[in-house]
């Protein structure tokens, strides 16, 4: 395990707070679980960011409930991979980036680092566009001004100086609950076809035979299983201090797995709700070309009746855009420390990431116009999917290695399922690249 000296510049970066949250063995199970809850929430915000909105809205409006099974399958895959990630961190005391640096030659590490950084930038582009679009819809400002305003979210990170990791987790929980409550009310307002929703969860290969449906399915996968979250989770689970012996590690894995499943179930609900809302409000009423978030916002009121639906939609979008500010910063810090052994304050890391995201966001809007937001968001999620194999490969290898994991190494069944998942993701990406070329 490695650590940094405590400073005032990066108080909530995980390398400085590892083992800082005690989980006493004498506490009852429910209290221990409450103290462990948190890392899963930080990971889950990446599974409900504006990029997910773009893919889910277009999937629902074009194909109704037919791609719900893709959302479910992607969420289950995410739970499996995040569980492997937390196991690596808790058993070895190393995050995935550090494990790569310790086991791979420098050239491979540079490649993996670049792939992970591209994923963070793609995710941040989605957050910039989503937040800017929310400001545009709620307050009428132009998208370009909205993008410019998102540059100042570094102030949020600076405002957290001196705060602990639990405070960051509490803020993220508040944003997640905001998104969830908004969509719960919207689902009640729209009144979906429950039988159609149930049928949508049944896997059907025919539903992705259309090339555009396949593109959306891969976009949903990329928006759900985010590469940098695998690096993030393996680090932040180490903020809990449960026990260093095998019994303590086993208990830590059990409680952290519960945290992950519960948190990603919230993200699954949000993604299902977005697609169901689009399918019920647009596809079922003949509006099957709603591919832009702003079009969805404008159509909700006349189709659902009343101004509440669009207001909730805009508020949830703004919360979704802001919620990943923290996790993107922390994940970037983990990558730089793990792959490069480079340590900089969190606010500087945030400034670099946001600056790199603003360039494609501004360029995309200037080139495609305001109507191109949806295309840019879907494209960002496809980029994430293309980066996934670079994170999944080392994760599966390390968690299957008995030299690293000891008795906690993945068994044949878990290892086999993980490699099948890797093969499916790689094959889908190859099909996508073939179609694009």
ABEGO torsion letter per residue (X at the ends): XBBBBBBAABAABAAAABGABBBBAABBAAAAAAAABGAAAAAAAAAABAAAAAAAAAAAAAAEAAAAAAAAAAAAAAAAAAAAAAAAAAAAGBBAAAAAAAABBAAAAAAAAAAAAAAAAAAAAAAAAAAAAAAAAAAGBBAAAAAAAAAAAAAAAAAABGBBAAAAAAAAAAAAAAAAAAAAAAAAAAGBBAAAAAAAABBBAAAAABAAAAAAAAAAAAAABBAAAAAAAAAAAAABBAEABAAAAAAAAAAAAAAAAAAAAAAAAAAAAAAAAAAAAAAAAGBAABABAAAAAAAAAAAAEEAAAAAAAAAAAAAAAAAAAAAAAAAAAAAAAAAAGBBBBAAAAAAAAAAAAAAAAAAAAAAAEAAAAAAAAAAAAAAAAAAAAAAAAAAAAAAABAAAAEAABBBAAAAAAAAAAAAAAAAAAAAAAAAAX
